Amino acid sequence: MISIITRTAIMFILIIFSLRIMGKKNLGEFQPSDLVSTIIISNLTSLVIEAPELPIINSIVSILLIMCFEVFLSVWVKKSENFAHLIQGKSKILIQNGIIDQKVMKELRFSVDDVLEALRGKDIFYLEEVCLAIVETTGTVNIYKDPNAQTNIKKNYVPAMPVIVDSKIIYPNLKTTSYSSEKLQSILDKNNLTLDKILLMTLDGDCQYNITLKENI
């Protein structure tokens, strides 16, 4: 028991020290290399605690080596932009002036639902409200709202809901907006559109709609 307590205390102090040296404040700041380092360190730590017969020095050396590798990478990332892009990737513009960049969406393997979920996470239901949406290298989506959109968009008690996603009608959302399939079809006919051409269509309770057509990528 004393051995387990001692090993746990040593590994706890060592991990805190390692993370302090690597300079990471929270998981939202982790780059891919940071996450890999954290996973390996956690596995080494659990191995030492669960297998008291193994020499603790092996895990300590391994953790210190990983810490050194991480510090080395962080130094080179600051010195070389190309190396930084290789290790961390680049931030990408996903939405600009209310228009989804479908090429970027495909590169990032984002679905329409992923994009809408990111917007709702920022309390945004109208694409027109988005001046710029950037996907950071950590996977976080940061959004700059159009300062004029609040006055340009007439908000309704039923916000814009995705009623067509990737050429498929989302009937529960259509029901929420109090519109029938016939009314939806009349909007499509008015714009000379068919379902197979539509990537996303949002509709609110006041019949304000936004249509994003599929692009050939």
DARA-V19255 format. One record per helix or strand of 2 or more residues. SS is the DSSP state (h for helix, s for strand). FROM is the first residue (numbers start at 1). LEN is the number of residues. If there is no record, write none. Layout:
BEGIN
ss | from | len
SS | FROM | LEN
SS | FROM | LEN
END
This chain:
BEGIN
ss | from | len
h | 2 | 21
h | 27 | 3
h | 32 | 19
h | 56 | 24
h | 81 | 8
s | 92 | 5
s | 99 | 2
h | 102 | 6
h | 112 | 9
h | 127 | 3
s | 130 | 6
s | 141 | 5
h | 149 | 4
s | 161 | 5
s | 168 | 2
h | 171 | 6
h | 181 | 10
h | 195 | 3
s | 198 | 6
s | 209 | 5
END
